[in-house]
Amino acid sequence: MVPYILAGAVIGSVVGHLIPPGYFFWFVVGSVSGYLAQRYFGARF
């Protein structure tokens, strides 16, 4: 679970560097997306 959340957070930070509203917002969005991706792929495979 942690690798998915960390990967999402890193991607969110990179996106936050380029797109407003900023780092923290995209960091949170990336972390939540990583968690949801783990839940989805964990249930399917």
C-alpha positions in Angstrom: 0.0 0.0 0.0 2.8 2.4 0.9 4.5 2.3 -2.5 1.3 3.3 -4.3 0.7 6.2 -1.9 4.3 7.4 -2.2 4.2 7.1 -6.0 1.0 9.1 -6.1 2.4 11.7 -3.7 5.5 12.1 -5.9 3.5 12.5 -9.0 1.2 14.9 -7.3 4.2 17.0 -6.2 5.5 17.1 -9.7 2.1 18.1 -11.1 1.8 20.7 -8.3 5.1 22.3 -9.5 3.5 22.9 -12.9 -0.2 23.4 -12.3 -2.0 25.7 -9.7 -3.3 25.6 -6.9 0.1 24.3 -5.7 2.1 21.5 -4.1 0.0 20.6 -1.1 -3.3 20.2 -3.0 -1.7 18.0 -5.7 0.3 16.1 -3.0 -3.0 15.2 -1.3 -4.8 14.4 -4.5 -1.8 12.2 -5.6 -1.8 10.4 -2.2 -5.5 9.7 -2.3 -5.3 8.5 -5.9 -2.4 6.2 -5.0 -4.5 4.7 -2.2 -7.5 4.2 -4.4 -5.3 2.7 -7.1 -4.0 0.2 -4.6 -7.5 -0.7 -3.5 -8.7 -1.2 -7.1 -5.7 -3.3 -8.2 -5.6 -5.2 -5.0 -9.3 -6.2 -5.5 -8.9 -7.2 -9.1 -5.6 -9.1 -9.0 
